Every structure is written in structure tokens, then in C-alpha cells.
Amino acid sequence: MPEPAWIGVDLGTQSVRSVLVSAAGDVLARASRPLTSNRDGVRHEQDPREWLDAVDATLAEVATPAVQGVAICSTSGTVLLTDNAGAPTTPALMYDDARAADYLDRVVQADPARWWTAMQPTWALPKILWLLDQHPEAGRIAHSADVVAAHLIGGPVATDTSHALKTGYDLEADSWPVQAFGSLGLPAELLPEVVLPGTELGRVYTAKAQVTGVPAGTPVYAGMTDGCAAQIAAGALSPGAWNSVLGTTLVLKGVSKDLLNDPTGAVYSHRHPDGGWLPGGASNTGAGALTAMLPGADLDALDQAARALGPIDAAIYPITGRGERFPFVAPTAERFELGNLPDDLHRYCGVLQGVAFIERLAFEHLESLGAEPVRSVSLTGGATRSGYWNQLRADVLGVPVELPAAADPAYGMAVLAASGGASVTETAARMVRVERVLEPRPQERLTTLYGEFVAELDRRGYRG
């Protein structure tokens, strides 16, 4: 008999990626297809039919008769309308589409206690109201992962608590806030059922099996948003273990037994598939500041030079626009510089140190809310290409950092599928491998500069 394997699908912004993973955590096959975005000012949408063609193509490349299950992740807050069979009837409004910003006040006023600090204009709920105004004949509301799952099983599916969060789902009550939705004119019959990630949604039907190569009858499991999928891939699923995703922006996700209440709205939590919570937040700082501030620069060469220069007595608070959302909420926040930054190399190092300082401040904020002290951090995202930055972050945080062998969201979904509704924490412990651990080194210069950096944030009033 062939070795059992599971497929994870990541429906991202720029591409669809599918990966086949064995019970031992080995990646057996990968495939991807590009996606096209349509952007116009604050609008950002995609044609969901392109998703489905891309999913079929990638599955056909990785599937084998030994596939035991499939799970799908997608971008958080991406939403569209479908017919009653689950087929898309509108374009998908992407995670950062802000066309429904004028609906935000209406949403907040429907339930101020619930949404005063917790709702944002790019979240799914305001966009759903916009879509329903444009398409009053709608059959169902769906998130992008729901559409792909419906495509594989041949009918509409439940959504998961992770994708439902930005649609307004009440994770504590485990129900839709029907009264608030009623005051918004949002019909309850349009809303999908909500289940925990890892719940079986249905099984691949025969016609789709013939197209994709995934055996007919293969279970399709409820997935999670891409950030949570990356957290699973990093194995950061127990209290004290955190996943820090550093790409264009910085996103932290961890685990807490109890729900963390953040009155500022900077921290929000998903439900842990095994019970408990997955708190975290997303900063506007990140590696995107490097390309914005150093256009055309050879970043690889600067990184090599930074190793020789080492920590500098300067830092940049590196946001490219205006406003911060985590670890503090400050709509007026703007980039600033501390210390002497005479050239591109020093500015490069200043950004690296500034991001590491924001990362440390984020963990301090989470601990102040009741999160368990940080004992380890798994680093994922494109910025992990820089070994110098990885070590710098360990030094600033003062805890070991781990570099997982395969930490992409598609891999996380394969792990979730392999759990089959049982403990994803235990499944990840068997499957996820750590490639390298970096121990922190004492750096008094960085500790002193960090204090000055936080003092400057306070002087500017960014932390309230």
C-alpha cells in the first residue's frame, strides 16, 4: 500500500499553492499557479473562477491515490457572494479592499460594545453589506476557502471559526450575533454554518476526482486563515510558543488558555482547534520598509555588510504610510529615526533594529494582557532569508528563535488535514521539523537603544 499523505491548499493573493505531505512530515510534492488581481484605488478584487481553475491544476500535479484528506486556507477578510449551490456569483473583495469604509460607522453603531475597537473598514462584514446592496438577490455569503471547498465536494459548505472572525462571528458565544445583524439588515439565512477548523465538510465527489486526481470520497476538512495556517506549520501551538511572520508586515500569533481582552483593539484572537485561543496582531511595520526606503538598493549586499557592521546606535520606526495597528493603535503614527544614519547601510540596519524593537514591544504588550511569558519564537516569512536579521531578533527578544523546515501556510493545512479532527497540536508535534535554533546573545547596546526607542514612541503619544 502507498504511504498515506495529505494535501494542504493555500489560496493566496498572488498564487494558489498545493503541497502533498507524508505522515512523517516530508514534503512529497508541490505545485503552484499564479493569480491575477484587479486593483483600482482602494478596490482590490479577484475572479473566483480563476481560483478554481488554479486549484484543479495544482491538485492534479500533487495528488496520488494515497491522499487521505485536504484542507484549505485563504486570506483573512476576503469575501464574496455565491448561489445556493456554493458557486460564486460576484467577484471576491480581497482582504485589503477598502471600498466599504463608509459602512464602518453603520456596523459599529449596530453593536458599539462589540465592534467599537474590534472592527476595521477592510474586514469582511462592511464589505458584505456593500455586496448585498449591489446584489440583493444573493444566495449565500462565503469566504474564499469556502468556495474552494464547495468546488471540491459539489455543494455549499460550512465555514470555519477562523475565516468567520472578520465577518463578525462571536467566538465566545460560538454563534452569529443575530440581533446586531438584524439591525444591519443582514438576513440570517445568508450566513453559513460555522464549525471548528479540522471538521469534515464533505468529500470529494466523483467528477472532481477525475479532474484533480484526488480520490473520490477523500474528506475535505475546514481550514483556517493563512496566518493561522502558518502558525500550524511553525508548530507554535502551545502556550509560550509563538510564531512571528515577517514579510512586508509583521504578524505575531501564539496560544493562550484564556481569551486575552485588549481594550485598545490591537490584539484579536482566533479559536484554537484543540480548545483555547490563538491571540495575535498585525503591525504596519515590516520588511516592506526596506524596499520603500531604499528603492533600487541591493538588499542582499547590504545584508552581508550589516553582518560586519553589527548592531548600531540608531534605529528607525519603519512604517511606510501613516497609522499603526499593533502593538498599539495610533492612526497618526509616522516613521521616525533615532541616532546617526549617514548612509544606506546604516539605514538598512536601522530598519532591521526598529522592526526587532516593535516585535519585542508586541510581546511585552501581549504579556501585559495575560499571555504566558514567551519561551520560544518560530520565525517564518520572507525576511528569514537574512540570517543576520534572524540572530538580531533573537538577541533583541532574549529568547531562542526557531527556523522551521517547512513553514508555509499550505504545509500547515496539510498538517491540519492529517489531524483528521483529532489534536492538531499533537499532529504538528509529529510532523513539523525545526531546521535550526538560534540562541540569544546579550547585547547591552541594543537593550539601551530599545529603551530610548520606546521612550520616543511615548513622547510622540503613539502608545496612548
Secondary structure, 3 states (H helix, E strand, C coil): CCCCEEEEEEECCCEEEEEEEECCCCEEEEEEEECCCEEECCEEEECHHHHHHHHHHHHHHHCCCCEEEEEEEECCCCEEEECCCCCECCCEECCCCCCCHHHHHHHHHHCHHHHCCCCCCCCHHHHHHHHHHHCCCCCEEEEHHHHHHHHHHCCCCCEEHHHHHHHCCECCCCECCHHHHHHCCCCHHHCCCEECCCCEEEECCHHHHHHHCCCCCCEEECCCEHHHHHHHHHCCCCCCEEEEEECCCEEEECCECCCCCCCCCCCEEEECCCCCEEEEEEECCCCHHHHHHCCCCCHHHHHHHHHHHCCCCCEEECCCCCCECCCCCECCCCCEEECCCCCHHHHHHHHHHHHHHHHHHHHHHHHHCCCCCCCEEEEECHHHHCHHHHHHHHHHHCCCEEEECCCCHHHHHHHHHHHCCCCHHHHHHHHCCEEEEECCCCCHHHHHHHHHHHHHHHHCCCCC
